[in-house]
Amino acid sequence: MLGKWQLYWKEQLANWYGTMLHEGQFMDPVMRNIETFLADSQAHVSGKVHVLLAPYRFQVLGIESDHDLMSSKFGSYGEMNNAWTGDDVRGFSKVASNQVMIYEKINNQ
């Protein structure tokens, strides 16, 4: 599985790559650069996907991968998280909101 920003940039570059290809720009050297990124982003894509096939539709039932970022080792969705504590969350929130606190102090004196 890929991280948040890897997924974001892969999608952006894939769309851009498709546009360039459609416009006949396959020989542009930048295409090799994008191909390298796309190939590298596939390095940890492996495993099995379980799919239900039905007339006019399909449904992904689950996946099995050694590289699954949604592994239950880190917690259960909606129940608990084993990766951080409440104090960690408060600290992160304080650091992440620092720019907004500065903005408010400067502009709302």
FENPETA-V709535 format. One line per field, one symbol per residue. phi: phi as a letter, one per 40 degrees, with the letter a starting at -180 (. if undefined). psi: psi as a letter, one per 40 degrees, with the letter a starting at -180 (. if undefined). Layout:
phi=???
psi=???
This chain:
phi=.bcdcccdccccccccdccccccgcdccdcccccccccccccdbcahbbbbcbbdgaaaccibbacbcccdccbhbdgbabccabccccccccccccdccccdccccbc
psi=iiidddddddddddddddddddeffdehddddddddddddeedehiaihhhhhiheiihhdiihiefhefiedeihhedihediidddddddddddedddddddddef.
